[in-house]
Amino acid sequence: MYLPTYSPDLNPIEKAWSILKRKVRHIVSQQQKTILEALDIGFNQM
């Protein structure tokens, strides 16, 4: 069975990073927070 070297569909952490990035982008754009503040909020929401 062939598995590619990079397979985000088979790696659950990739989905978590995707969700966190989406949350951070939303927080930064909507609330005028810094990236570090948005990361803190995003991690707390996960």
C-alpha positions in Angstrom: 0.0 0.0 0.0 1.4 3.4 -1.0 1.3 6.2 1.5 2.6 9.6 0.5 5.2 11.3 2.7 2.8 14.1 3.6 -0.7 13.0 4.2 -2.7 15.5 6.2 -5.9 13.4 6.0 -4.1 10.6 7.9 -2.5 12.9 10.5 -5.0 14.2 13.2 -2.7 16.9 14.4 -3.0 18.6 11.0 -6.7 19.0 11.6 -6.1 20.6 15.0 -3.6 23.1 13.5 -6.1 23.9 10.8 -8.8 24.7 13.4 -6.4 26.8 15.5 -5.2 28.8 12.4 -8.8 29.5 11.5 -9.7 30.6 15.0 -6.6 32.9 15.2 -7.3 34.5 11.9 -10.9 35.2 13.0 -9.9 36.6 16.4 -7.2 38.8 14.9 -9.4 40.2 12.2 -12.5 40.7 14.2 -11.2 41.8 17.6 -7.9 43.7 16.7 -5.9 41.4 19.0 -2.2 40.6 18.6 -1.3 37.2 17.2 0.0 36.0 20.7 -3.3 37.1 22.3 -5.3 35.3 19.6 -3.2 32.1 20.0 -3.8 32.1 23.7 -7.6 32.5 23.1 -7.5 29.8 20.4 -5.7 27.3 22.5 -8.1 27.9 25.4 -11.1 27.3 23.1 -9.8 23.9 21.9 
